[in-house]
Amino acid sequence: MLRKSLLAVSIAAVLGTLAGCDSNDDESTVIGGTPETSLTQYVDTTIGTGGLGNTYPGATVPHGMIQLSPDNGVSGWDYIGGYFYHDDLQQMIGFSHTHLSGTGAGDMYDLRVMPTNSRSDLLRANKEASEFDHENETATAGYYQVMLKDYGINAELTSTERVGFHRYQFPADDRSEIVIDPGHTMNWDLPTDTMIRVVDNQTLEGYRMSEGWAADQREHFVIKFSKPFKNYRLFEYVYGEDGTQVEGNEVKKDYTRAYLEFETTAEMTDVEVKVAMSSVSIEGAYKNLEAEAADLDFDGAHERATALWEDELEKVEIPTEDESFNDEKRIFYTAIYHSLLGPTLHSDVDGQYKGADHQIQKAEGFDRYDTFSLWDTYRAAHPLYTILEPERVDDMVESMLAHYDETGELPVWSLKGNETDMMQGYHALPVIADAILKGIGDFDREHAYEAMKATAQSLDIAGMKHYLKDGYVHYSDAEGSDLWAASKTLEYAYDDWSVAQIAKLLGKEDDYTRFMERSEYWRNQFDPSQKWMVPRLANGNFISDFDPEEYDRGFSESNGWHYFASVPQNVEGLIELIGGSKAFERRLDQMFNTEPDLEEGEELPIFSTGMVGQYVQGNEPDQHVPYLYNFVGTPWKTQKWLKEINEVCYADTPEGICGNDDYGQMSAWYVFGAMGFYPVNPANGVYAIGKPIFPELTLNLPDNKSFKVIAENVSDENIYIQSATLNGEVLDRSWLTHEEIMNGGELKFVMYNEPNKDWASTPESVPPSCLPQS
């Protein structure tokens, strides 16, 4: 962790191990092997690892296939990311190569590697372990380091896209080994077939097949060592029991392990390890290794990873030297980092990958991505990519279309060439619509529309039969029935709006009319007598005992409060149904000011975190709600509540993300908020103005353009916009377009400690929600 890493660096410097610590011509200070002028100094990857964020602290590159990170070796909610900052025993069992960032799904953890020696026999579930402490730990973008106290071994990790790099510094010992463990398992993950083959005294190859949340996961690997091992032992074993040694150079079973002994008679001995992965074959792993790592040692890979992250972080430049903003800068740049961890690369260097149809496929002319957490990321993360990474958005859409070609539907929540069908909605549609409406990419628009339309009509989607017939998904609390029906109706209606816009763009008027009609099915979920979105029975009746605070009764991981405004495609229509602007404003006020009504000893569900009144930041469905004050002419209240949410939900600490980061959605929300605007409707090219955090911020855009956001006088007290200009012209509306941002220019706010209730208060100043960007 960067705020504690100087001690770790000083120890490592004595040992001579940290990459990049040689003197530099510019004599810049080095922190974790990184010049202090680098923006990576503001990335602390332990943020989110100590509370409910479920992030991992290890080494990866933007959207990389490899997520090389430490594991504590304990199963449970806190260890979904493999590592929990506040692990009771402060023990580590090794470093595995795949991890999910900020999800609620305990999967991955492929191929554990752990250095050991004779100094300790610590075991945890038959796995070698070592104590560690955070004072001897460094975690930043593309690099991780920790001292394994029980062994006296310093461990460092970095990566390329498809290859993990380890460097272990061993003290002198007569039994120094590196353990290779494809049988390693945590949480939902379960190996079904593993193999290790010793090729020579510096090379291993093998595979790990597993099942878990994703049913058919395949990881083939090749491992290269910088020094020859002098002996090896291969084992097959039953989990939790002692293994049986196997003769020969190959072992194959559900659980296998290799122990490789190295000569470490010198005072300190470095051993570097390269691990290449492929979902296709061992041959594919060799190709990945040759293409990405043949000419790289650990230091070279670390330097490259840092440069890749620096390139991404420099797309948003915060020039302030005011140290009072340093905490916010660490939160902000770590949030950009977390936003760019997924979707993750899935194809090999030759384009081959395991398809969602479980066949080997080949991406022609694009990189195939997977890990699409779309119920979460369509809201803010994917719109952020259209600003920061429009060139990669093209490949992401091509990847979604490849999933459609392989399965007949666009992805819902896809992982490692599998469809998990987690959560609801068909939210690839707004992501693709957003790219098309913003003119991003050269993917085939007709093919994209075909995929969108086919997905939106698929009867395989839960509740779709009733949705098409009656205009809403039937609710029932009977066992095995649809408990999240109201959420589905609302989310399907938004997705239908998305496909309607592309139908109109392509001149498909009949389809446009039909899908626009479907986009208004949210009205069928609205009970005019109660003025709430209310679960509705098959006979057409709304449930009579509706309580908006009751969880999981018609609403996905949520309640009626969190979904009452889930109509981003027609906020104006929703305001009208609730009773007009004043009534809607009162509802918003009530949401932020009504504390949960809990019985003594009762607790909120684990996904209901970061509460501000009935608003919940720790889950996604209502994350656009603070910006809805803009739609009723009171944007000063948006500014007020954004400050409260940021203070409650984000911090420069391991607990600094108040709920699952969900592959960057929580972080992308913060990034947008800090920049001063947010996509209430994620696919219409319009951003509602919020409350900028920094005095100055510059988006460095394609084609050498830049968009600067200035917040004059901004501070912890001066949170209210007094006036605004866009490119020197008075701006008295509370929204921007994507085009205005990407064309470059300057947005300037003057901030004060009292609200200007007249700014952007007229009906003409509110953001549009129905219309796409023209």
C-alpha positions in Angstrom: 0.0 0.0 0.0 1.6 3.2 -1.1 1.0 5.2 2.1 2.9 2.5 3.9 5.3 1.3 1.2 8.3 3.4 2.0 9.4 1.1 4.7 8.9 -1.9 2.4 11.0 -0.1 -0.2 13.7 0.6 2.3 13.9 -3.0 3.3 13.8 -4.2 -0.3 16.4 -1.6 -1.3 18.8 -3.1 1.3 18.2 -6.5 -0.3 18.6 -5.0 -3.7 15.4 -6.5 -5.1 12.9 -3.9 -6.0 12.7 -3.2 -9.7 13.6 0.2 -11.0 15.4 1.4 -7.9 18.6 2.3 -9.6 19.5 5.9 -9.7 17.9 7.9 -12.4 19.3 10.8 -14.4 16.5 13.1 -13.2 17.2 12.0 -9.6 13.5 11.6 -9.0 12.4 10.0 -5.9 11.3 6.3 -6.2 8.3 4.9 -4.5 7.7 1.2 -5.1 10.0 1.3 -8.1 8.1 4.2 -9.6 9.2 7.8 -10.0 7.2 10.1 -7.9 6.2 12.1 -11.0 4.3 9.1 -12.2 0.5 9.1 -11.7 0.8 5.4 -10.7 2.0 6.8 -7.3 -1.6 7.7 -6.6 -2.9 4.2 -7.3 -3.3 2.1 -4.1 -4.6 -1.3 -5.1 -5.4 -2.2 -1.5 -8.3 0.2 -1.6 -11.4 -2.0 -1.6 -9.6 -5.1 -0.2 -10.6 -4.5 3.4 -14.3 -3.9 3.5 -17.0 -4.9 1.0 -15.2 -3.9 -2.2 -14.0 -7.5 -2.9 -11.1 -6.1 -5.1 -7.7 -7.8 -5.3 -4.4 -6.0 -4.8 -2.1 -7.9 -7.2 -0.5 -7.2 -10.6 -2.2 -6.8 -13.9 -2.3 -4.5 -16.9 -5.3 -2.7 -18.3 -8.0 -5.3 -19.2 -5.3 -8.0 -18.9 -6.0 -11.7 -19.1 -3.7 -12.3 -16.1 -4.6 -11.0 -12.6 -1.6 -12.2 -10.6 -2.5 -11.6 -6.9 -2.0 -13.0 -3.4 -4.4 -15.4 -1.8 -5.0 -15.7 2.0 -6.4 -19.1 1.4 -9.7 -18.7 3.2 -13.1 -19.1 1.7 -16.0 -16.8 2.4 -17.5 -13.5 1.4 -14.5 -11.4 2.5 -12.2 -13.5 0.4 -14.1 -13.3 -2.9 -11.1 -11.4 -4.4 -8.7 -14.1 -2.9 -7.2 -11.6 -0.4 -8.7 -9.8 2.6 -6.7 -7.0 4.0 -7.9 -7.7 7.6 -7.3 -11.5 7.4 -7.3 -12.6 11.1 -4.1 -14.7 10.8 -2.4 -12.3 8.4 -1.2 -15.3 6.4 -0.6 -15.9 2.8 -0.7 -19.2 0.9 0.6 -18.1 -2.4 -0.1 -16.2 -5.6 -2.6 -17.3 -8.2 -3.1 -15.9 -11.7 -6.8 -15.2 -12.2 -9.1 -13.1 -10.0 -12.4 -11.4 -10.3 -12.5 -7.7 -9.3 -15.2 -6.6 -6.9 -17.8 -9.2 -7.7 -20.0 -11.3 -5.4 -18.9 -14.5 -7.2 -16.1 -16.6 -5.6 -14.5 -18.0 -8.7 -11.1 -18.2 -10.5 -7.8 -18.4 -8.4 -6.2 -20.5 -11.2 -2.7 -21.9 -10.6 -1.2 -21.1 -7.2 2.6 -20.5 -7.0 4.3 -20.3 -3.6 8.0 -20.1 -2.6 9.0 -22.0 0.6 12.1 -23.2 2.5 13.0 -25.0 5.6 12.3 -22.1 8.0 8.6 -22.8 8.4 6.1 -25.6 8.3 3.0 -23.4 8.4 0.1 -25.2 6.7 -3.4 -24.1 6.0 -5.6 -26.8 4.4 -2.5 -28.6 3.3 -1.1 -25.5 1.7 2.1 -23.8 2.5 1.6 -20.5 4.3 3.5 -17.6 5.6 2.6 -14.7 7.9 3.1 -11.2 6.5 2.5 -7.6 7.5 1.3 -4.6 5.6 4.3 -2.6 6.5 6.3 -4.9 4.3 3.9 -4.8 1.4 3.6 -2.6 -1.7 0.6 -2.6 -4.0 0.2 -0.3 -7.0 -0.6 -0.4 -10.6 1.1 -3.3 -12.3 3.2 -4.3 -9.3 2.9 -6.1 -6.0 5.5 -6.9 -3.4 5.4 -8.6 0.0 7.9 -10.1 2.5 6.9 -13.6 3.5 8.0 -13.4 7.1 8.1 -17.1 8.0 10.5 -17.9 5.1 12.4 -14.6 4.8 11.5 -14.6 1.1 10.7 -11.4 -0.7 8.1 -11.9 -3.4 7.4 -9.5 -6.3 4.7 -9.8 -9.0 4.1 -8.0 -12.3 2.5 -9.0 -15.6 2.0 -8.5 -19.3 -1.5 -9.1 -20.8 -1.1 -12.9 -21.0 2.0 -13.7 -18.8 2.5 -13.4 -15.1 6.0 -12.6 -13.8 7.2 -13.6 -10.3 10.5 -12.7 -8.7 11.4 -14.5 -5.4 14.5 -13.6 -3.4 15.5 -16.5 -1.3 17.8 -16.4 1.7 20.5 -19.0 2.0 18.8 -22.3 2.8 19.3 -26.0 2.1 15.6 -26.6 1.1 14.4 -23.8 -1.1 11.4 -24.7 -3.2 8.7 -23.2 -5.4 5.3 -24.9 -5.3 3.2 -25.1 -8.4 -0.4 -26.0 -7.5 -3.1 -26.2 -10.2 -5.3 -27.9 -7.7 -5.6 -24.7 -5.6 -9.2 -24.0 -4.9 -11.2 -21.3 -3.0 -14.9 -20.4 -2.6 -17.0 -21.7 -5.5 -14.1 -22.8 -7.6 -13.5 -26.6 -8.1 -10.8 -28.2 -10.2 -12.0 -31.1 -12.3 -8.8 -32.1 -14.1 -5.3 -30.9 -13.7 -1.9 -31.9 -15.3 1.7 -30.9 -14.7 4.5 -32.1 -17.0 8.2 -31.4 -16.5 9.7 -30.6 -19.9 13.2 -29.8 -18.7 14.9 -28.3 -15.6 13.6 -24.8 -16.4 10.2 -25.5 -18.0 6.8 -26.9 -16.9 3.6 -27.2 -18.9 0.1 -28.3 -18.0 -3.5 -27.4 -17.6 -6.2 -26.7 -15.1 -9.8 -27.5 -15.9 -12.4 -26.3 -13.4 -16.0 -25.5 -12.7 -17.6 -23.0 -10.5 -19.8 -20.0 -11.2 -18.6 -20.4 -14.7 -19.2 -24.0 -15.6 -16.4 -24.8 -18.0 -13.2 -23.1 -17.3 -10.0 -24.0 -19.1 -6.5 -22.7 -18.3 -3.5 -24.1 -20.1 -0.1 -23.0 -18.8 3.6 -22.9 -19.5 6.1 -22.0 -16.8 9.7 -20.8 -17.4 12.2 -20.4 -14.6 15.3 -18.1 -14.8 17.4 -20.7 -13.0 17.4 -24.5 -13.4 15.8 -26.5 -10.5 18.0 -29.3 -9.2 15.2 -31.7 -8.2 11.4 -32.0 -8.5 8.6 -33.9 -6.9 5.2 -34.5 -8.4 2.1 -35.2 -6.3 -1.5 -36.2 -6.7 -3.8 -35.6 -3.8 -7.2 -35.4 -2.3 -8.0 -31.9 -1.1 -7.1 -31.4 2.5 -5.1 -34.6 2.7 -1.5 -35.5 2.2 -0.5 -36.2 -1.3 0.9 -39.3 -3.0 4.2 -38.8 -4.8 4.1 -39.9 -8.5 7.1 -41.2 -10.4 8.1 -39.9 -13.8 7.8 -36.4 -15.3 4.0 -36.1 -15.4 1.1 -36.1 -13.0 -2.6 -36.0 -13.9 -5.5 -35.9 -11.5 -8.2 -33.5 -10.1 -5.6 -32.2 -7.7 -1.9 -32.1 -8.5 1.1 -30.3 -7.2 4.8 -29.9 -8.0 7.7 -29.0 -5.7 10.8 -27.7 -7.5 14.0 -27.4 -5.5 16.5 -24.6 -6.2 20.1 -24.1 -5.2 20.1 -21.1 -2.8 23.5 -21.3 -1.1 24.4 -17.7 -1.8 23.3 -15.1 0.8 20.4 -14.0 -1.4 19.3 -15.8 -4.6 16.8 -14.4 -7.1 14.6 -16.8 -9.0 12.3 -15.3 -11.7 9.2 -17.2 -12.9 7.2 -16.5 -16.1 3.7 -18.1 -16.3 1.8 -17.9 -19.7 -1.8 -18.8 -19.8 -4.3 -19.8 -22.6 -7.9 -20.9 -22.7 -7.2 -22.9 -25.8 -4.1 -25.1 -25.5 -0.6 -25.5 -24.1 0.6 -24.6 -27.6 -1.3 -21.3 -27.2 0.4 -20.7 -23.9 3.8 -21.1 -25.6 2.8 -18.7 -28.3 1.7 -16.1 -25.7 5.0 -16.6 -23.8 7.1 -16.2 -26.9 5.2 -13.1 -28.1 5.0 -11.3 -24.8 7.8 -12.5 -22.6 10.7 -14.0 -24.6 12.7 -10.7 -24.4 11.5 -9.5 -21.0 12.8 -10.1 -17.6 11.0 -9.1 -14.4 12.3 -5.5 -14.5 11.3 -5.1 -18.1 7.8 -6.4 -17.5 7.4 -4.2 -14.5 8.5 -1.2 -16.5 6.1 -2.0 -19.3 3.2 -2.6 -17.0 3.9 0.8 -15.3 4.0 2.5 -18.7 0.7 0.9 -19.8 -1.0 2.1 -16.7 0.6 5.5 -16.9 -0.7 5.9 -20.5 -4.3 5.2 -19.2 -4.0 7.4 -16.1 -2.6 10.3 -18.1 -5.9 10.5 -20.0 -7.2 12.4 -17.0 -4.8 15.0 -15.7 -5.2 16.7 -12.3 -2.5 19.5 -12.1 -3.3 20.7 -8.6 -0.3 20.8 -6.3 -2.6 21.5 -3.3 -1.8 18.6 -0.9 -5.3 18.9 0.6 -6.5 17.1 -2.5 -4.1 14.2 -2.2 -6.6 11.8 -0.6 -9.0 12.6 -3.4 -6.3 12.1 -6.0 -5.5 8.6 -4.6 -9.2 7.7 -4.5 -9.7 9.1 -8.1 -6.7 7.5 -9.8 -7.3 4.2 -8.0 -10.9 4.4 -9.2 -9.7 4.9 -12.8 -7.4 1.8 -12.3 -10.3 -0.3 -11.0 -12.6 0.9 -13.8 -10.1 -0.4 -16.4 -9.5 -3.9 -15.0 -12.4 -5.4 -17.0 -13.6 -6.6 -19.3 -10.6 -8.9 -19.5 -8.7 -10.1 -22.5 -9.7 -13.6 -23.5 -8.0 -14.4 -26.8 -4.4 -15.5 -27.4 -1.9 -13.7 -29.5 -3.0 -15.7 -32.5 -6.7 -14.7 -31.9 -7.8 -18.2 -30.7 -10.0 -18.5 -27.6 -12.5 -20.8 -25.9 -15.9 -19.7 -27.2 -19.1 -19.4 -25.3 -20.3 -22.4 -27.3 -17.3 -24.3 -25.7 -15.6 -24.6 -29.1 -12.3 -23.1 -30.0 -12.9 -19.9 -31.9 -10.7 -17.3 -33.5 -11.1 -13.5 -33.3 -10.3 -12.0 -36.7 -9.2 -8.4 -36.6 -10.0 -7.7 -33.0 -9.1 -8.8 -29.5 -11.7 -11.0 -27.8 -12.7 -9.8 -24.4 -14.9 -11.4 -21.8 -15.8 -10.9 -18.1 -18.8 -8.7 -19.0 -20.5 -7.7 -15.7 -23.2 -6.0 -17.6 -25.9 -5.6 -15.0 -23.4 -3.3 -13.2 -21.1 -1.9 -15.8 -23.6 -0.7 -18.5 -24.5 2.2 -16.1 -21.2 4.1 -15.9 -18.1 1.9 -16.7 -19.0 1.3 -20.3 -19.9 5.0 -20.9 -16.5 5.9 -19.3 -14.7 3.7 -21.8 -16.3 5.7 -24.7 -14.5 8.7 -23.3 -11.2 7.2 -22.2 -10.8 4.2 -24.5 -13.1 4.5 -27.6 -10.6 2.4 -29.6 -11.1 -0.5 -27.2 -14.9 -0.1 -27.2 -14.9 -1.4 -30.8 -13.2 -4.7 -29.7 -15.6 -5.0 -26.8 -18.6 -4.7 -29.0 -17.0 -7.2 -31.5 -16.6 -9.5 -28.6 -20.2 -9.3 -27.6 -21.2 -10.0 -31.2 -18.9 -13.0 -31.2 -20.8 -14.2 -28.1 -24.0 -13.8 -30.1 -22.7 -15.7 -33.0 -21.6 -18.5 -30.7 -24.8 -18.7 -28.6 -27.6 -16.9 -30.4 -27.8 -14.2 -27.7 -25.7 -11.3 -26.5 -23.9 -11.8 -23.2 -25.6 -11.2 -19.9 -22.7 -11.9 -17.5 -20.1 -13.8 -19.4 -16.9 -15.2 -17.9 -14.0 -17.3 -19.4 -16.1 -18.4 -22.4 -19.2 -19.1 -20.3 -22.6 -17.5 -19.9 -23.5 -17.4 -16.2 -26.9 -15.6 -16.7 -26.3 -13.8 -13.5 -28.7 -11.0 -12.7 -31.3 -9.8 -15.2 -31.7 -7.6 -18.2 -30.0 -7.8 -21.6 -27.7 -4.9 -20.9 -25.3 -5.5 -23.8 -28.0 -3.6 -25.8 -27.4 -0.2 -24.2 -23.7 -0.7 -24.4 -23.9 -1.4 -28.2 -26.4 1.3 -28.7 -24.2 3.8 -27.0 -21.2 2.9 -29.2 -23.3 3.2 -32.3 -25.0 6.5 -31.3 -21.6 8.0 -30.5 -20.1 6.8 -33.8 -17.5 4.6 -32.2 -15.9 1.6 -34.0 -16.3 0.1 -37.4 -18.2 -3.0 -36.4 -21.1 -4.0 -38.6 -24.1 -2.0 -37.5 -26.6 -4.3 -39.2 -25.1 -7.4 -37.6 -25.2 -5.5 -34.2 -28.8 -4.7 -34.7 -29.6 -8.3 -35.6 -28.0 -9.4 -32.4 -29.8 -6.8 -30.3 -33.2 -7.6 -31.8 -32.7 -11.4 -31.4 -31.7 -11.0 -27.8 -34.6 -8.7 -27.0 -37.0 -11.3 -28.4 -35.5 -14.4 -26.9 -38.0 -16.5 -24.9 -35.0 -17.9 -23.0 -34.9 -14.7 -21.0 -36.6 -15.2 -17.7 -40.1 -13.8 -17.7 -40.0 -12.7 -21.4 -43.1 -14.7 -22.3 -45.2 -12.8 -19.8 -43.5 -9.5 -20.6 -44.3 -9.8 -24.3 -47.9 -11.0 -23.7 -49.0 -8.7 -20.8 -46.4 -6.0 -20.7 -44.8 -6.9 -17.4 -43.2 -9.9 -15.7 -45.5 -11.7 -13.4 -44.6 -11.7 -9.7 -45.2 -14.6 -7.4 -43.6 -15.5 -4.1 -44.3 -19.2 -4.6 -41.2 -21.4 -4.4 -39.4 -21.5 -7.8 -41.3 -18.5 -9.2 -40.1 -15.0 -10.2 -39.1 -13.1 -7.1 -37.4 -10.3 -9.0 -40.2 -9.7 -11.5 -40.6 -5.9 -11.0 -36.9 -5.3 -11.6 -37.0 -7.3 -14.8 -39.9 -5.4 -16.2 -38.1 -2.1 -15.6 -34.7 -3.2 -16.9 -36.2 -4.9 -20.0 -38.0 -1.7 -20.8 -34.8 0.3 -20.7 -33.0 -2.2 -22.9 -35.9 -2.1 -25.4 -35.5 1.7 -25.6 -31.9 1.1 -26.6 -32.7 -1.3 -29.4 -35.4 1.1 -30.6 -32.9 3.9 -31.1 -30.8 1.8 -33.4 -33.9 0.6 -35.3 -34.7 4.2 -35.9 -31.1 5.0 -37.0 -31.1 2.2 -39.5 -34.5 3.1 -40.9 -36.4 0.1 -39.4 -39.6 2.1 -38.6 -41.8 -0.8 -37.7 -39.2 -2.2 -35.3 -38.7 1.3 -33.9 -42.4 1.7 -33.1 -42.7 -1.8 -31.5 -39.6 -1.4 -29.3 -40.6 2.1 -28.3 -43.9 0.7 -27.2 -42.1 -1.9 -25.2 -39.8 0.7 -23.7 -42.9 2.2 -22.0 -43.9 -1.1 -20.3 -42.4 0.3 -17.2 -45.7 2.1 -16.8 -47.4 -1.3 -16.3 -45.3 -1.7 -13.2 -46.4 1.6 -11.7 -49.4 1.5 -9.3 -51.1 4.9 -9.6 -52.9 4.4 -6.3 -49.7 3.9 -4.4 -47.4 5.9 -6.8 -44.7 3.3 -6.6 -43.3 0.6 -8.8 -45.1 -2.4 -7.3 -44.8 -6.1 -7.9 -47.8 -7.3 -10.0 -49.5 -10.6 -10.0 -50.5 -12.7 -13.0 -54.1 -11.6 -12.7 -53.1 -8.0 -13.2 -53.4 -6.9 -9.5 -50.6 -5.1 -7.7 -49.8 -6.6 -4.4 -51.8 -4.8 -1.7 -49.3 -5.0 1.2 -46.5 -3.3 -0.6 -43.7 -1.8 1.5 -41.0 0.0 -0.4 -38.5 -0.9 2.4 -39.0 -4.7 2.0 -36.1 -6.3 0.2 -36.1 -9.0 -2.5 -39.9 -8.9 -2.9 -40.1 -8.2 -6.6 -36.8 -6.4 -6.7 -33.3 -7.7 -7.4 -31.0 -7.3 -4.4 -33.1 -4.2 -3.6 -36.4 -2.8 -2.6 -39.0 -0.4 -3.9 -37.0 2.6 -3.0 -34.0 1.6 -5.1 -36.1 0.9 -8.2 -38.7 3.6 -8.0 -36.8 5.8 -10.5 -35.4 3.0 -12.7 -36.7 4.7 -15.9 -33.6 6.4 -17.3 -35.2 6.4 -20.8 -38.1 8.6 -19.7 -37.5 10.5 -16.5 -40.0 13.1 -17.7 -42.7 10.5 -17.9 -41.9 9.2 -14.5 -42.0 12.6 -13.0 -45.5 13.2 -14.5 -46.8 9.9 -13.1 -45.5 10.6 -9.6 -47.4 13.9 -9.6 -45.1 16.5 -11.2 -41.8 18.2 -10.4 -42.6 19.2 -6.9 -44.0 15.7 -5.9 -41.0 14.1 -7.5 -38.6 16.4 -5.7 -40.3 15.5 -2.4 -39.9 11.8 -3.2 -36.2 12.4 -3.7 -35.9 14.3 -0.5 -37.8 11.6 1.3 -35.4 9.0 -0.1 -32.3 10.7 1.2 -33.8 11.7 4.5 -35.6 8.5 5.5 -33.5 6.1 7.6 -34.1 2.4 7.3 -36.7 1.2 9.8 -35.0 -1.8 11.4 -36.1 -3.9 14.4 -33.7 -4.3 17.2 -30.9 -6.7 16.1 -32.0 -6.6 12.5 -29.4 -5.9 9.8 -29.6 -4.7 6.3 -28.7 -7.2 3.5 -25.1 -7.4 2.6 -25.7 -5.7 -0.7 -27.4 -2.7 0.9 -24.3 -0.7 1.9 -23.3 2.9 1.7 -26.7 4.0 2.8 -27.7 7.7 2.8 -31.3 7.5 4.0 -33.0 5.0 1.7 -30.4 5.6 -1.1 -27.9 2.8 -1.4 -24.6 3.5 -3.1 -23.2 0.0 -2.5 -25.4 -1.6 -5.1 -26.2 -0.4 -8.6 -29.9 0.1 -9.3 -30.3 3.6 -7.9 -26.9 5.1 -8.6 -28.3 7.6 -11.1 -30.8 8.9 -8.5 -28.7 11.8 -7.0 -28.6 13.4 -10.4 -32.4 13.4 -10.8 -32.8 16.7 -9.0 -31.4 18.2 -12.2 -34.6 17.0 -14.0 -36.8 19.1 -11.6 -34.7 22.3 -11.6 -33.0 21.8 -8.3 -29.4 20.8 -9.2 -28.1 22.3 -6.0 -29.6 19.3 -4.2 -27.7 17.0 -6.5 -24.5 18.8 -5.5 -25.5 18.5 -1.8 -26.1 14.8 -1.8 -23.1 13.9 -4.0 -20.9 15.4 -1.3 -22.6 13.3 1.4 -22.4 10.1 -0.7 -18.7 10.6 -1.4 -17.9 11.1 2.2 -19.9 8.0 3.3 -18.9 5.7 0.6 -15.3 6.4 -0.7 -12.1 6.7 1.2 -8.3 6.3 0.8 -8.3 3.2 2.9 -8.7 -0.6 2.4 -12.4 -0.1 3.4 -12.7 2.8 0.8 -15.3 1.2 -1.5 -18.6 0.8 0.4 -19.9 -2.2 -1.7 -18.8 -4.6 -4.3 -16.8 -2.7 -6.9 -18.5 -4.9 -9.6 -15.7 -4.7 -12.1 -15.3 -1.0 -11.9 -18.9 0.3 -11.8 -18.6 1.7 -8.3 -15.3 3.2 -9.3 -16.5 4.6 -12.6 -19.4 6.2 -10.7 -16.8 8.1 -8.6 -14.7 9.0 -11.7 -17.6 10.6 -13.4 -18.7 12.4 -10.2 -15.2 13.8 -9.7 -15.2 15.1 -13.3 -18.5 16.8 -12.6 -21.0 14.9 -14.8 -22.8 11.5 -15.0 -24.7 9.4 -17.7 -28.2 9.1 -16.1 -29.3 7.4 -19.3 -26.1 5.5 -20.2 -26.9 5.3 -24.0 -28.3 8.7 -25.0 -25.0 10.7 -25.1 -26.1 13.1 -22.4 -24.4 13.7 -19.1 -26.1 15.4 -16.1 -23.9 17.9 -14.3 -23.1 17.1 -10.7 -20.4 18.4 -8.4 -16.7 18.6 -9.5 -14.1 17.7 -6.9 -10.9 19.2 -8.2 -10.0 22.8 -9.0 -8.9 21.7 -12.4 -9.1 18.5 -14.4 -8.2 17.9 -18.1 -9.5 15.0 -20.2 -6.8 14.2 -22.8 -8.9 13.0 -25.7 -8.2 11.4 -29.1 -7.0 13.5 -32.0 -5.0 15.7 -29.6 -8.1 17.3 -28.2 -8.7 18.1 -24.5 -11.6 19.0 -22.4 -10.9 21.0 -19.2 -13.1 21.2 -16.2 -12.3 24.1 -13.9 -14.0 24.5 -10.5 -13.0 27.9 -9.2 -12.9 28.1 -5.4 -13.9 24.4 -4.9 -13.3 23.0 -1.5 -14.9 20.9 1.2 -17.2 23.8 2.0 -17.6 25.3 -1.5 -19.6 22.5 -3.1 -22.4 24.5 -4.8 -22.3 25.7 -8.4 -22.9 29.5 -8.6 -22.4 29.8 -12.3 -21.0 28.0 -15.3 -19.6 28.6 -18.7 -18.9 26.3 -21.6 -16.2 27.5 -24.0 -16.6 31.0 -22.6 -20.4 31.1 -23.1 -22.8 31.2 -20.2 -24.1 27.7 -19.4 -27.5 27.7 -17.7 -28.4 24.1 -18.2 -27.5 21.1 -16.0 -26.3 18.8 -18.7 -23.7 18.3 -21.4 -23.5 16.1 -24.5 -20.9 13.5 -25.3 -20.1 15.5 -28.5 -19.4 18.7 -26.6 -16.9 16.8 -24.4 -15.2 14.9 -27.2 -14.9 18.1 -29.4 -12.7 19.5 -26.6 -13.1 22.8 -24.8 -13.5 24.2 -21.3 -16.2 23.8 -18.8 -15.8 26.3 -15.9 -17.7 26.4 -12.7 -17.6 29.0 -9.9 -18.2 27.3 -6.6 -19.5 28.7 -3.3 -20.6 27.5 0.1 -24.2 28.4 -0.4 -26.4 27.1 -3.2 -27.5 29.2 -6.1 -31.0 28.0 -6.4 -31.6 29.9 -9.6 -28.8 28.2 -11.6 -30.3 25.7 -14.2 -33.6 25.9 -12.5 -36.0 26.5 -15.4 -37.8 23.8 -17.3 -35.7 24.5 -20.4 -32.5 23.7 -18.4 -33.2 20.1 -17.4 -31.4 17.2 -19.1 -33.2 15.3 -21.9 -33.7 11.6 -21.1 -35.7 10.3 -24.1 -33.8 11.6 -27.1 -30.5 10.2 -28.2 -27.7 12.6 -29.2 -28.5 14.0 -32.6 
